[in-house]
Amino acid sequence: MQKHSGIFACLLTAGLLTQSAFATNGYSPTGFGTINKGLAGAGVALPQDSMAAATNPAGMAVVGHRWDAGAALFSPSKRGYTADDNASPGAPFVTAGDYISDNDLFLIPHFGWNRQPTETSTLGVSVGGNGGMNTEYDSAVFANFAAPGVATAPTGVDFSQLFVGITYAQ
């Protein structure tokens, strides 16, 4: 019994010394729709709702008559960059320092509808949003640009996509 208690004590100590890790798949979500995201993308093989067509259209054959709608709140924190003061002499540059994006909350909607016109076929529509990780920086970031019109304020990247899938499965 003492042999196992030593192993248990080591595992307990290792568990107490660990830190949390937070990550995303960046641009690619683990799934589309609340249920599929909750399955970490396993909905490809185990369809649960009418968003199945976003990852595996054949999955619509097993979800039956239904419609689903929802939205996810995505909140990445501390997205930004660090600028150095090593620009070429006379070149436009950003003042050295750390810059954090102003945007920190994104709504990502989804909607799905599935009908079975016959016992062995389905017709469905899946609409899913893909995006987030957008950035926005105020004018102070670009105060030292020499050429007018090089950047506007606010500036950043705003990228989003909407997928619409119309599916037939048999």
C-alpha positions as a Markdown table, in Angstrom:
| # | Residue | x | y | z |
|---|---|---|---|---|
| 1 | Met | 0.0 | 0.0 | 0.0 |
| 2 | Gln | 2.9 | 2.4 | 0.7 |
| 3 | Lys | 4.2 | 1.9 | -2.8 |
| 4 | His | 1.0 | 3.2 | -4.2 |
| 5 | Ser | 0.7 | 6.1 | -1.8 |
| 6 | Gly | 4.1 | 7.4 | -3.0 |
| 7 | Ile | 2.9 | 7.4 | -6.6 |
| 8 | Phe | -0.3 | 9.1 | -5.5 |
| 9 | Ala | 1.6 | 11.8 | -3.7 |
| 10 | Cys | 3.8 | 12.4 | -6.7 |
| 11 | Leu | 0.8 | 12.7 | -9.0 |
| 12 | Leu | -1.0 | 15.0 | -6.6 |
| 13 | Thr | 2.0 | 17.2 | -6.3 |
| 14 | Ala | 2.4 | 17.4 | -10.1 |
| 15 | Gly | -1.3 | 18.2 | -10.5 |
| 16 | Leu | -1.1 | 21.1 | -8.0 |
| 17 | Leu | 2.0 | 22.6 | -9.7 |
| 18 | Thr | 0.5 | 22.8 | -13.2 |
| 19 | Gln | -0.8 | 26.0 | -14.7 |
| 20 | Ser | -3.8 | 26.5 | -16.9 |
| 21 | Ala | -3.3 | 26.8 | -20.7 |
| 22 | Phe | -5.7 | 28.6 | -23.0 |
| 23 | Ala | -5.6 | 28.3 | -26.7 |
| 24 | Thr | -7.8 | 28.5 | -29.8 |
| 25 | Asn | -7.5 | 27.0 | -33.2 |
| 26 | Gly | -7.1 | 30.6 | -34.4 |
| 27 | Tyr | -8.9 | 31.0 | -37.7 |
| 28 | Ser | -10.3 | 27.4 | -37.9 |
| 29 | Pro | -13.0 | 26.6 | -35.4 |
| 30 | Thr | -13.2 | 23.1 | -33.7 |
| 31 | Gly | -16.7 | 22.8 | -35.0 |
| 32 | Phe | -19.7 | 24.8 | -36.3 |
| 33 | Gly | -22.6 | 25.3 | -33.9 |
| 34 | Thr | -22.8 | 25.0 | -30.1 |
| 35 | Ile | -23.2 | 21.2 | -29.9 |
| 36 | Asn | -20.4 | 20.5 | -32.4 |
| 37 | Lys | -18.0 | 22.9 | -30.6 |
| 38 | Gly | -19.0 | 21.2 | -27.3 |
| 39 | Leu | -17.9 | 17.9 | -28.9 |
| 40 | Ala | -14.6 | 19.5 | -29.9 |
| 41 | Gly | -15.4 | 18.8 | -33.6 |
| 42 | Ala | -16.3 | 15.1 | -33.1 |
| 43 | Gly | -19.7 | 16.0 | -34.7 |
| 44 | Val | -18.0 | 15.0 | -38.0 |
| 45 | Ala | -18.5 | 11.4 | -37.0 |
| 46 | Leu | -21.3 | 11.9 | -34.5 |
| 47 | Pro | -23.8 | 14.4 | -35.9 |
| 48 | Gln | -26.2 | 15.8 | -33.3 |
| 49 | Asp | -28.0 | 18.8 | -34.9 |
| 50 | Ser | -28.7 | 20.4 | -38.2 |
| 51 | Met | -25.3 | 22.1 | -38.3 |
| 52 | Ala | -23.9 | 18.6 | -39.2 |
| 53 | Ala | -23.7 | 19.6 | -42.8 |
| 54 | Ala | -21.0 | 22.2 | -42.1 |
| 55 | Thr | -18.5 | 19.4 | -41.4 |
| 56 | Asn | -20.1 | 16.3 | -42.9 |
| 57 | Pro | -23.2 | 16.6 | -45.1 |
| 58 | Ala | -24.0 | 12.9 | -44.8 |
| 59 | Gly | -24.7 | 13.5 | -41.1 |
| 60 | Met | -27.9 | 15.2 | -42.0 |
| 61 | Ala | -29.4 | 11.7 | -42.7 |
| 62 | Val | -29.4 | 10.9 | -39.0 |
| 63 | Val | -30.5 | 14.1 | -37.3 |
| 64 | Gly | -34.2 | 14.0 | -38.4 |
| 65 | His | -36.7 | 16.9 | -38.8 |
| 66 | Arg | -35.3 | 19.8 | -36.8 |
| 67 | Trp | -34.0 | 23.4 | -36.9 |
| 68 | Asp | -31.3 | 24.8 | -34.6 |
| 69 | Ala | -30.1 | 28.4 | -34.0 |
| 70 | Gly | -27.6 | 29.8 | -31.7 |
| 71 | Ala | -24.6 | 32.0 | -31.2 |
| 72 | Ala | -21.2 | 31.9 | -29.5 |
| 73 | Leu | -19.5 | 34.7 | -27.8 |
| 74 | Phe | -15.8 | 34.6 | -28.6 |
| 75 | Ser | -13.5 | 36.7 | -26.4 |
| 76 | Pro | -9.8 | 36.5 | -27.2 |
| 77 | Ser | -7.8 | 38.6 | -24.9 |
| 78 | Lys | -4.6 | 40.6 | -25.3 |
| 79 | Arg | -4.2 | 40.4 | -29.0 |
| 80 | Gly | -1.5 | 42.7 | -30.1 |
| 81 | Tyr | 2.1 | 43.1 | -31.1 |
| 82 | Thr | 5.4 | 44.6 | -29.9 |
| 83 | Ala | 7.1 | 47.2 | -32.1 |
| 84 | Asp | 10.9 | 47.7 | -31.9 |
| 85 | Asp | 12.7 | 51.0 | -32.7 |
| 86 | Asn | 14.9 | 49.4 | -35.3 |
| 87 | Ala | 13.3 | 50.9 | -38.5 |
| 88 | Ser | 15.6 | 52.2 | -41.3 |
| 89 | Pro | 16.4 | 55.9 | -41.0 |
| 90 | Gly | 13.7 | 58.0 | -42.7 |
| 91 | Ala | 11.3 | 55.1 | -43.1 |
| 92 | Pro | 7.8 | 55.3 | -41.7 |
| 93 | Phe | 7.6 | 53.4 | -38.5 |
| 94 | Val | 5.4 | 52.7 | -35.5 |
| 95 | Thr | 6.5 | 54.1 | -32.2 |
| 96 | Ala | 8.3 | 51.4 | -30.2 |
| 97 | Gly | 6.1 | 49.7 | -27.6 |
| 98 | Asp | 3.5 | 47.1 | -26.9 |
| 99 | Tyr | 0.1 | 47.6 | -28.6 |
| 100 | Ile | -3.1 | 45.8 | -27.7 |
| 101 | Ser | -6.2 | 45.6 | -29.9 |
| 102 | Asp | -9.3 | 47.4 | -28.8 |
| 103 | Asn | -11.8 | 44.7 | -29.9 |
| 104 | Asp | -12.4 | 41.9 | -27.4 |
| 105 | Leu | -15.8 | 40.4 | -27.9 |
| 106 | Phe | -17.3 | 38.8 | -31.1 |
| 107 | Leu | -20.7 | 37.2 | -31.8 |
| 108 | Ile | -20.6 | 34.2 | -34.0 |
| 109 | Pro | -24.1 | 33.0 | -35.1 |
| 110 | His | -25.3 | 29.8 | -36.6 |
| 111 | Phe | -28.6 | 28.4 | -38.0 |
| 112 | Gly | -29.5 | 25.0 | -39.4 |
| 113 | Trp | -32.7 | 23.4 | -40.8 |
| 114 | Asn | -33.2 | 19.8 | -41.9 |
| 115 | Arg | -36.2 | 18.0 | -43.3 |
| 116 | Gln | -36.7 | 14.4 | -44.5 |
| 117 | Pro | -38.9 | 14.4 | -47.7 |
| 118 | Thr | -38.7 | 10.6 | -47.7 |
| 119 | Glu | -37.6 | 8.0 | -45.2 |
| 120 | Thr | -34.2 | 7.7 | -46.8 |
| 121 | Ser | -33.4 | 11.3 | -47.8 |
| 122 | Thr | -32.9 | 14.7 | -46.3 |
| 123 | Leu | -32.7 | 18.3 | -47.4 |
| 124 | Gly | -31.0 | 20.8 | -45.3 |
| 125 | Val | -29.6 | 24.3 | -44.9 |
| 126 | Ser | -26.7 | 25.2 | -42.6 |
| 127 | Val | -25.5 | 28.7 | -42.0 |
| 128 | Gly | -22.5 | 29.3 | -39.9 |
| 129 | Gly | -20.2 | 32.2 | -39.1 |
| 130 | Asn | -16.5 | 32.0 | -39.1 |
| 131 | Gly | -14.4 | 34.9 | -37.8 |
| 132 | Gly | -13.2 | 36.8 | -34.8 |
| 133 | Met | -9.7 | 37.6 | -33.8 |
| 134 | Asn | -10.3 | 40.9 | -35.5 |
| 135 | Thr | -8.0 | 43.8 | -34.4 |
| 136 | Glu | -8.4 | 47.5 | -34.1 |
| 137 | Tyr | -5.7 | 50.1 | -33.1 |
| 138 | Asp | -6.2 | 53.8 | -32.5 |
| 139 | Ser | -4.4 | 56.7 | -34.3 |
| 140 | Ala | -1.7 | 57.0 | -31.6 |
| 141 | Val | -0.1 | 53.8 | -33.0 |
| 142 | Phe | 0.6 | 55.4 | -36.3 |
| 143 | Ala | 1.5 | 58.9 | -35.2 |
| 144 | Asn | 5.0 | 58.7 | -36.6 |
| 145 | Phe | 4.2 | 57.6 | -40.2 |
| 146 | Ala | 5.9 | 60.1 | -42.5 |
| 147 | Ala | 3.7 | 59.7 | -45.6 |
| 148 | Pro | 0.0 | 60.8 | -45.4 |
| 149 | Gly | -2.5 | 58.2 | -46.3 |
| 150 | Val | -0.2 | 55.3 | -45.2 |
| 151 | Ala | -2.6 | 54.3 | -42.5 |
| 152 | Thr | -6.0 | 55.6 | -41.3 |
| 153 | Ala | -7.3 | 55.6 | -37.8 |
| 154 | Pro | -8.6 | 53.4 | -36.4 |
| 155 | Thr | -6.8 | 50.7 | -38.4 |
| 156 | Gly | -6.6 | 46.9 | -38.1 |
| 157 | Val | -8.0 | 43.7 | -39.6 |
| 158 | Asp | -11.7 | 42.8 | -39.8 |
| 159 | Phe | -12.2 | 39.4 | -41.3 |
| 160 | Ser | -15.3 | 37.3 | -41.1 |
| 161 | Gln | -17.0 | 34.7 | -43.2 |
| 162 | Leu | -20.5 | 33.3 | -43.5 |
| 163 | Phe | -20.9 | 29.8 | -44.8 |
| 164 | Val | -24.2 | 28.7 | -46.3 |
| 165 | Gly | -24.6 | 25.1 | -47.2 |
| 166 | Ile | -27.6 | 23.6 | -49.0 |
| 167 | Thr | -27.4 | 19.9 | -48.7 |
| 168 | Tyr | -29.1 | 16.7 | -49.9 |
| 169 | Ala | -28.3 | 13.4 | -48.3 |
| 170 | Gln | -29.6 | 9.9 | -49.0 |
